Amino acid sequence: LGDTAVTELSPNHGEVFVMSQSSQSLFQHSIPSDLSSEPRISITCRLLKPPINHMPSGYSELSDHTSHQNQLEVINPSIDSNPPISVDNQEENILYISSSMFRGISEVKMSSAHQRAHVLFYPGATARQILDRLKGDDKFLAINSNSVSKIFILCGTNNVDQILNVNRRDHNNVVQNLSMNHEALNQTKRDIVSLVNFLHSWASSAKLNIVNILPRTSLSRNQVVNELNKHIFSLDQSCPYVTMLRTEYNRSLFCTNSGYRKNDFFNQNGMDNVHLNKWGVIRLGKYMKFISHQGS
């Protein structure tokens, strides 16, 4: 930074000049006064984010220059279950329900002054098993359904390999050219509907936010993921109390613009591991927390 001009650029008509985040951090820029009488139009495109005072606390924005040691730590590998807790029935409660996909989501960081987060995760559970285990979970049963305003669901992940008749623990097998078991596919769709119907019946005033099933590396698995996500989108379109949270639409949280998975956000223990690593958990947590505070 300083008053010395490092370079001068004179874009021609119709050209676009793009500056990266680094260039704006290290240099100042300006457009010299134009003394000509000809009209000039300058269009600036910026990445807009909510004002900092409107952002919920907890999962804060991470700088590209922040070291890993200073980034938010949200994973606690020792957490294997949902310990029962006492619930203040006067609070606004937000539920996060999944198989193990929400294991690293911190209840403390997802909560705020007027919202209390409850994370309910069931490792290895299919959509049907999530429903069955919810019904017997003391932590879930202790929550006053009338105080629940939003529910976030990520289900169907563990159904994908079941539909392909593949061992779900075989993360090293990048499965290609396998056909779907359409009976298992249709049953999974029905199980997702059963889970949605149960939660809507239990907390009829709550908004149900279904996160799309996250991308995989292999073609066959992604074909199943796409089929299930299309089904979730149909629920979004047909049920006024259901919203599909699309992590890639206008956001590209876990895929590039070309459609390839951003593997840096996934557990590297296996080429096609479905589980997010801690940076992926932070990314998903920030997105859901922002949504949870809209309209609050």
N, C-alpha and C positions, 0 to 999 in steps of 0.2 A: 504494500500500500504506500502511496506517496503521490506527489504531483507530477512525476515524470511519465510522459506518454510512452508506453511500451510499444504500442503498435496502433495503426490507424487502418480501419476497414471502411470501404465504400461500397456497400451492397448495391447491385444493380436492380432495376425494376423487376419485381417478381421473385427476388431471392429472399431466402430466410436465413437469419443468423441465429444459431443456437449456442447458448452459454451453459456450461455444466454448473453443478453446485460448487465445485472446486474453484472454477474461474471467478465466481461471484464472491467466494470467501477470500481469495487472494488478491483480487484486483477491483478497482473502481472502474465504472464505465459511464459514459455520457454521450449524448448526441449533440454535436456542435450546432450553434445557431445557423440556420439556413437563410442567407440573405437574398435568395432568388425569389421572384414573385410567383413562381409556379407552386400550386398546391402540393402538399406532401401528407401522406397518410402513414402513420406508424402503428402497427398492431403488435401488442405485447401479450404473449400467452404465458400464464403462470400456473403453477400447481397450487390450488387453493385448499387450505385445511381449516377446520373450525377454529375460531379464536381460542387462545389458550385458556381464557377464563370460562369457556364453555365446555372444555374437555374434562371428562371425569378423571379423577386422580387414580393412581395405581399403575396401570399399564401406560406409562408415558412414552412419548415419541422418542425413538432411538436415533441418534446421529450416526451417519456413515463413518464418522471419524472416532466414535466412541470405542474404546477397547473392550474386548470381551469381559475383562475382569470388572469393568464398571457397568456392564449391562445388567438389566433386571434379571434376577434369578427367581424362577417360579417353579422349578421342578423339585419335588421332594420324593426321591425314589423309595423312601421308606413307607409312603402312603399306599396301602393296599386295600383299604376298605372305607366305608362311610360310617365313622363313629357317631352314635346318636348324640344330639345336642338339644338343649332346651331352646324353644323358639318364642320370641316375643310376638304375640299374635297381632300387635298393633303396628308392626313394621310392614313396609312394602317389601315383599319377598320376590326374588328373581331366582328361577331354577335353571340349572345347567345339567342336562341329562345325556349320557352317552355310554358307550362301552368303555374302553380304556382311553379313548381319544381326548377326554377331558381330565385325565389323571393329573396332568401338570398344572391345571388351572387353579389359581389361588383364590379361595373364598375371600380372604382379606383384601386382596388387590381388586377383586371384582365388585366389592361392596363400596358404598359411599355413605354420606351422612344420612341419606333418606332411603337407601336401598340396602337390603341384606342379601348376599348371594349364597346359594346353597348348591354345591357341586355333588352330583350323584353319578358315580361311574361304576360300571360293572365289567371288568376285564373279560374279554373273550365272548361277550354276550351278543347274540343276534338280536334283531328287532323284537322278536317274540320273547326272547329271554330277558331283555331289558324290561319289558312289561311285566313279566312274571316276578322278576326280582324287585321291581318297584313296589309291587303290592305287598311284599313281605319285609320291606325295609323300614325299620323303626325310625330312622331319620326322616324319611319321606312322610311317614304316617304322623309325625309330630308337627308337621307344618299345617297351619290353618289355610285351607285352600282359598278362603275369601280374601286373604291378604296377598295372594300371588297375582302380580300384574303381567309378568312375562315369563315364558318358558322357552329355553333354547334346547333343541334336540339335535343330536348327530347320531343317526342310527343307520343300520344297513351295511356298515363297513365289513363286519364279520360274516355277512351273507354272501359277499362277492365270490370267495373261493368255494363256498358251499354250492353256489349256482354252477360253478365250473367243475365241481367234483375234484378240487385240488386241496391239498393240505394247507390250511390257512397259515401255518407256521413256516411254510417253505418260502421265505422271503428272497432266497437266493435264486429261485426259479423264475426267470422272466418268461411268463407263460404266453405262448403265441399260438394262434390258429386252433384254439379249442372251442367247441360248440357249447352253448348254454343249455342247461337243463331248464326248459321253459316252465315245467311244473314248479320247480323250486323258485324260479324268478317270479311267477305269479303269486306263489305263496308268500314270498317276501313282501310283495306289494300289499297283499292283504294284511300282513303283520304290521306294516308301517301304518296302515289305516287304522288298525285296531289300537295301536299305541296312541295315535292322534285322537281317536274318539274317546279313549279312556281319560286322557289328560283334559280334553275339553269338557267331558262330563264331570270330572273332579273339580276343575277350576274354570267354570264357564265364562267368566269375565276376563280371563287371561289371554293374552296374545301368544300364539304358538309360532315360534320362529324355528324353522327346520333348516339347518346348515346342509348345503349340498355335500354328498359323499366326496371326499377329497381324491385327487387324481393319483393314479398308479403309474408305473413305468411301462408295464407290458400292455400290448394291444388288446389281448383277450380280456384282461381285467378291466381295462378302461371301457370296453364295449359294454360290459355289465354295469359299470359305474354310470355310464351315460343313460342306459335304460332305466336305472333306478332314479337317477336325477330327473329324467323326463317325467317319471311318475310323481315325484315330489313337486315338480313344477305344476303338474295338473291339479294337485291338491291346493297349491297357491291360487290357481285360477278359479277353482270351484268352491273353496271354503273361505268365507270372509274373515275367519279368525286365524287363518294360516298364512304365514309369509315365508317364502323360501329365501334364505340368505345365500346369495350367489357370490362365492368368494372370488370368482374370476371375472364376472361381468363388470366391466369398467373399473376393475380393481387389480386383477392379475396378482392375487396374493401368493398363489402357489404354482402358477404356470406362467411361462413366457407368452408374449403376444403370438408366437408361432405355435403355441399349444403344447410345448414340452414342459414337463414338471420341473420345478425349481428344487432340485435334490438337496440343496444347501439347507433347506428347512425341514428335512426328514431324517429320521434315524438312519445312519449309514451301516447299521448291522444287518446287511442284506441289500441286494441291488434293488429290490422292489418292496422295501419295508413301508408299510402304510403309516407307521407312527411318526408323529411330528417330534423333532428334537426341541430343545428349550427355546431356540430362536423362532421356530415355527409356532410353538405354543404362545409366545409373546405376541406374534403377529395375529393369530386367531383371537387371542384374548382381548387385544386392543379393539379389534373390529366388533366383537360381540358386546364389549362394554360400551362402546360408543352407541350402538344400536339400542342397548338396554336403557340408556338415558334419554333417548329421543322421546319427546312427548311426556317426560316426567316432570 
